[in-house]
Amino acid sequence: VTALSSVGLGKANEVVTVQSLRSPAPVASLTGNLVASDSKLYLSWLESRGDGHAFRFAAWNGETFSEPMTIRISDAFFANWADFGSLLPLENGQLAAQWLEKAANGTYQYDIWMSLSDDQGKTWSQPERPHRDGTLSEHGFVSLTRHGATGLAGVWLDGRKFQKGASDNEMSLMFTTLEDGVFKEERLLDGRVCECCQTTMARTENGLVVAYRDRSPDEIRDISVVRYVENAWTDPVTLHADGWQIPGCPVNGPQVATKGDQVAIAWFTGAGGERRVQAKFSQDGGASF
């Protein structure tokens, strides 16, 4: 069963509605993920197929889900509850998809792959990787958003420095864009972040806002924000100084939502031994909260 909720950012007294739907994904499917466009809602998932998996999706038009369609079948999918594929409808009508496949036998040696569809998912382009480092390391926890009329922006956790025997075992936050079907140069946004917490990214009126779980030298793992404004990236800024010191990854990242220059970010913290979910809001595209 899929539950849909609808609420706006702008009105404090706006009524929340919840609608229960029967999911088109079969029993025992994995990594269900929802993304909304202007007029449709897309649900993607992994389901078992022989010795591997099929990455599939269906579209909700307000009344019913479409028949499921297949993006890719592979015996190399990295099938994991915390790190998973997703869809993104672009402004020009294309669909973009990203998923994860193992690059070697190591548990966390996997790559991000992306593909485009010009016909609403019937056929897909040859898959490509947004990262070009070529290391057998972790690449995942992807967030996508629209970028311009024909492109997309993507951020991910990148383990190219997180190699066995290396002295700088640090996960990085990387960024790139896909413009006119071509991946542009990768950019480092933060050189030391939490190893396996989900990232999140959204558009504002003037750019992009990215939130993620950071990692200080003292193992403080609070949420940080970087923004793309006036054709430049800001330095990372702590969203709120929770002071959550934890020696390992909690596998729990933030979520961002935007409407114009209104920004809302929610996250979990266990600082001080008190588990709680918190939220902060911005009216200026994330410049202040």
C-alpha positions in Angstrom: 0.0 0.0 0.0 1.3 3.5 -0.9 0.1 6.4 1.2 0.1 9.9 -0.4 -0.1 13.1 1.6 -0.5 16.6 0.3 0.3 19.8 2.1 1.7 23.2 1.1 4.7 25.1 2.5 3.0 28.5 2.6 -0.1 28.2 4.9 0.1 27.2 8.5 -3.5 26.2 8.6 -3.5 24.2 5.4 -5.3 20.8 5.7 -3.3 17.7 5.2 -5.0 14.9 3.2 -3.9 11.3 3.1 -4.9 8.9 0.4 -4.2 5.1 0.6 -3.4 3.4 -2.8 -2.6 -0.1 -3.8 1.0 -0.2 -4.9 1.8 -1.6 -8.4 5.0 -3.0 -7.0 4.9 -6.8 -6.2 5.2 -8.3 -2.8 8.9 -8.4 -1.6 9.9 -5.5 -3.8 12.6 -3.2 -2.5 13.5 0.5 -2.2 10.2 2.1 -3.2 10.7 5.8 -4.0 8.2 8.5 -4.9 8.9 11.7 -6.9 6.3 14.2 -8.1 6.2 16.3 -11.3 3.8 19.0 -12.3 1.0 16.5 -13.1 2.2 13.0 -12.2 3.6 11.0 -9.4 6.3 8.4 -10.2 6.9 5.3 -8.0 10.1 3.3 -8.7 11.3 0.1 -7.1 13.5 -3.0 -7.4 12.0 -6.4 -7.8 13.6 -9.8 -8.0 14.2 -11.1 -11.5 16.0 -14.5 -11.7 19.4 -14.2 -10.1 19.2 -10.4 -10.2 16.7 -7.5 -10.1 14.6 -5.3 -12.3 14.5 -1.6 -11.8 10.9 -0.6 -12.6 8.4 2.3 -12.2 4.8 3.3 -12.6 3.1 6.7 -13.0 0.1 7.9 -11.0 -2.1 10.3 -12.9 -4.4 11.3 -10.1 -6.8 8.3 -10.5 -4.7 5.2 -11.2 -1.1 3.9 -11.6 0.1 3.0 -15.1 1.2 -0.4 -16.0 4.8 -0.9 -14.6 7.6 -0.4 -17.1 11.2 -1.6 -16.8 14.2 0.7 -16.8 16.9 -2.0 -16.4 17.5 -5.6 -15.6 20.8 -6.6 -14.1 22.4 -9.2 -11.8 24.7 -6.5 -10.4 22.3 -4.1 -8.7 23.3 -2.9 -5.3 20.1 -3.6 -3.6 20.0 -1.9 -0.2 17.3 -0.3 1.9 19.2 2.9 2.6 20.8 3.6 -0.8 18.6 3.3 -3.8 17.7 4.5 -7.3 15.2 7.2 -8.3 13.4 8.9 -11.2 13.3 12.6 -12.2 10.9 14.1 -14.7 12.7 16.9 -16.6 11.2 20.1 -17.8 11.5 19.1 -21.5 9.4 16.0 -20.9 12.3 13.5 -20.6 12.6 11.1 -17.7 15.9 10.6 -16.0 16.8 7.5 -13.9 19.6 6.7 -11.6 20.5 3.4 -10.0 23.4 1.6 -8.4 25.4 -1.4 -9.6 28.3 -3.3 -8.1 31.7 -2.6 -9.7 33.5 -5.4 -8.0 33.0 -8.0 -5.2 33.6 -5.7 -2.3 30.5 -4.9 -0.2 30.7 -1.1 -0.9 32.3 -1.1 -4.3 29.5 0.2 -6.5 28.9 2.9 -9.1 26.0 5.3 -10.0 24.5 4.8 -13.4 22.1 7.2 -15.2 19.9 7.0 -18.3 17.4 9.2 -20.1 14.0 8.3 -21.8 12.4 10.4 -24.5 9.2 8.4 -24.6 8.0 8.3 -21.0 10.0 5.2 -20.0 9.3 2.9 -23.0 13.0 3.0 -24.0 16.1 4.3 -22.3 19.5 5.7 -23.5 22.8 3.9 -23.0 23.7 4.2 -19.2 26.5 6.5 -18.2 28.3 7.2 -14.9 28.3 10.8 -13.6 31.6 10.1 -11.8 34.9 9.5 -13.7 37.4 8.6 -10.9 37.4 4.9 -11.8 38.0 3.8 -8.2 36.5 0.6 -6.8 34.7 2.5 -4.0 31.3 3.6 -2.8 29.3 6.0 -5.1 25.8 6.5 -4.0 23.2 8.3 -1.8 22.2 10.3 -4.9 19.9 13.3 -5.0 18.7 14.8 -8.3 16.8 17.9 -9.2 16.0 19.8 -12.4 18.6 22.2 -13.8 17.6 24.5 -16.6 15.2 23.5 -19.4 16.8 20.3 -20.5 19.1 19.2 -17.7 19.5 18.0 -14.2 21.8 18.5 -11.2 23.0 15.7 -9.0 24.9 15.2 -5.8 26.2 12.0 -4.3 28.5 10.6 -1.6 31.8 9.6 -3.2 34.3 7.2 -1.7 37.3 7.7 -4.1 39.4 8.8 -1.0 37.9 6.0 1.1 40.3 3.3 -0.1 41.6 0.3 1.9 45.0 1.3 3.4 44.6 5.0 2.6 45.5 7.5 5.3 42.6 9.8 4.4 39.6 7.5 4.8 37.0 10.2 4.2 33.8 10.3 2.2 33.2 13.3 0.0 30.2 15.1 -1.3 30.4 15.6 -5.1 28.2 17.5 -7.6 27.7 17.5 -11.4 25.2 18.5 -14.0 23.8 16.8 -17.1 23.2 19.4 -19.8 22.0 18.4 -23.3 22.7 14.8 -22.5 26.4 15.4 -21.5 27.8 15.2 -18.0 29.8 18.2 -17.0 32.9 18.3 -14.7 32.5 17.0 -11.2 32.8 19.4 -8.3 33.8 18.8 -4.7 31.3 20.4 -2.3 32.6 19.0 1.0 35.7 16.8 1.4 34.7 15.1 4.7 31.1 14.0 5.2 29.2 11.2 7.0 29.8 8.0 5.2 26.3 6.6 4.5 23.5 9.2 5.2 21.2 10.2 2.5 21.7 13.6 0.8 19.0 16.0 -0.3 18.8 18.8 -2.9 16.2 21.2 -4.3 15.8 24.3 -6.4 15.1 27.8 -5.2 14.3 30.9 -7.1 18.0 31.8 -7.4 19.8 28.5 -7.4 20.2 25.2 -5.5 20.2 24.2 -1.8 21.9 20.9 -0.7 21.7 19.5 2.8 23.6 16.5 4.2 25.1 15.0 7.3 28.6 16.4 7.9 31.5 14.9 9.8 33.9 16.9 11.9 37.4 15.7 13.0 35.8 15.2 16.4 33.0 13.0 14.9 30.3 15.6 15.3 27.8 14.6 12.7 25.4 17.5 12.4 23.6 18.7 9.2 25.3 21.1 6.9 24.0 23.2 4.0 25.7 24.4 0.8 24.0 26.6 -1.8 24.5 27.4 -5.5 23.8 31.1 -6.0 25.1 33.6 -8.6 27.0 30.9 -10.4 29.1 29.9 -7.4 28.9 27.5 -4.4 28.9 28.7 -0.9 31.1 27.1 1.8 29.4 24.5 4.0 27.4 26.0 6.9 26.0 24.1 9.9 22.2 24.2 9.8 21.9 23.8 13.6 24.6 23.0 16.1 23.1 19.8 17.7 26.5 18.6 18.7 25.7 15.0 17.9 29.0 13.1 18.5 28.8 9.6 17.2 31.7 7.3 16.2 29.8 5.8 13.2 27.3 6.6 10.6 23.6 6.7 11.8 22.3 6.1 8.2 19.9 8.9 8.6 20.1 12.0 6.4 18.0 15.2 6.1 15.2 16.1 3.7 14.6 19.4 2.0 11.5 20.9 0.4 11.3 24.2 -1.4 8.6 26.5 -2.9 10.1 29.5 -4.5 12.6 30.9 -2.0 10.8 29.2 0.9 13.0 26.3 2.2 12.2 23.6 4.8 14.7 21.1 6.1 13.9 18.3 8.5 16.4 15.9 10.1 17.0 13.4 13.0 19.5 13.9 15.8 20.4 11.9 18.9 22.5 14.6 20.5 22.6 14.5 24.3 21.0 11.0 24.3 17.7 12.5 23.2 16.3 11.2 19.9 14.2 13.7 18.0 13.3 15.1 14.6 13.8 18.8 14.1 13.0 21.3 11.3 14.1 24.7 10.3 12.7 27.1 7.8 14.0 29.8 5.5 12.3 32.6 3.5 15.4 33.6 1.5 16.5 30.5 -0.4 18.5 29.1 2.5 20.7 32.1 3.2 19.3 32.2 6.7 17.1 29.9 8.8 
